[in-house]
Amino acid sequence: MLNENFLAINKKTKNKALFLDRDGAINTGKNYVSKIEDFEFQPGIFELIASYQEQKVI
């Protein structure tokens, strides 16, 4: 059971976070990519991440 002090601290430090799965979210859905030259970013992924950074999402 969590004590009251932990809950009070936790409420003060809540941050928003964005978690992205690489395959299909950051890069185009391909089979396993073993070489950097085969990696293709999703269109707009950098703009999407930048917009979340501007909103202070970690």
C-alpha positions as semicolon CSV with decimal commas, in nm:
position;residue;x (nm);y (nm);z (nm)
1;M;0,000;0,000;0,000
2;L;0,134;0,343;-0,093
3;N;0,173;0,589;0,189
4;E;0,026;0,941;0,189
5;N;0,367;1,110;0,150
6;F;0,438;0,921;-0,172
7;L;0,097;1,009;-0,312
8;A;0,145;1,378;-0,230
9;I;0,486;1,384;-0,400
10;N;0,356;1,188;-0,698
11;K;0,071;1,436;-0,755
12;K;0,320;1,724;-0,767
13;T;0,552;1,559;-1,019
14;K;0,317;1,412;-1,277
15;N;0,443;1,458;-1,630
16;K;0,280;1,379;-1,960
17;A;0,470;1,129;-2,172
18;L;0,445;1,004;-2,527
19;F;0,550;0,649;-2,607
20;L;0,586;0,544;-2,970
21;D;0,649;0,197;-3,099
22;R;0,914;0,211;-3,370
23;D;0,767;-0,031;-3,623
24;G;0,482;0,141;-3,801
25;A;0,474;0,453;-3,582
26;I;0,817;0,606;-3,635
27;N;0,925;0,406;-3,938
28;T;0,730;0,256;-4,224
29;G;0,608;-0,096;-4,157
30;K;0,863;-0,325;-4,316
31;N;1,008;-0,655;-4,222
32;Y;1,300;-0,649;-3,980
33;V;1,536;-0,361;-4,064
34;S;1,899;-0,454;-4,009
35;K;2,069;-0,176;-4,206
36;I;2,031;0,198;-4,146
37;E;1,998;0,259;-4,520
38;D;1,680;0,046;-4,523
39;F;1,516;0,251;-4,245
40;E;1,240;0,486;-4,367
41;F;1,077;0,739;-4,135
42;Q;0,701;0,790;-4,147
43;P;0,605;1,115;-4,320
44;G;0,547;1,388;-4,060
45;I;0,703;1,201;-3,766
46;F;0,955;1,476;-3,690
47;E;0,685;1,745;-3,691
48;L;0,467;1,530;-3,465
49;I;0,747;1,479;-3,212
50;A;0,835;1,850;-3,224
51;S;0,473;1,945;-3,149
52;Y;0,474;1,722;-2,840
53;Q;0,808;1,869;-2,729
54;E;0,659;2,219;-2,755
55;Q;0,376;2,103;-2,527
56;K;0,636;1,985;-2,271
57;V;0,544;1,620;-2,317
58;I;0,842;1,399;-2,232
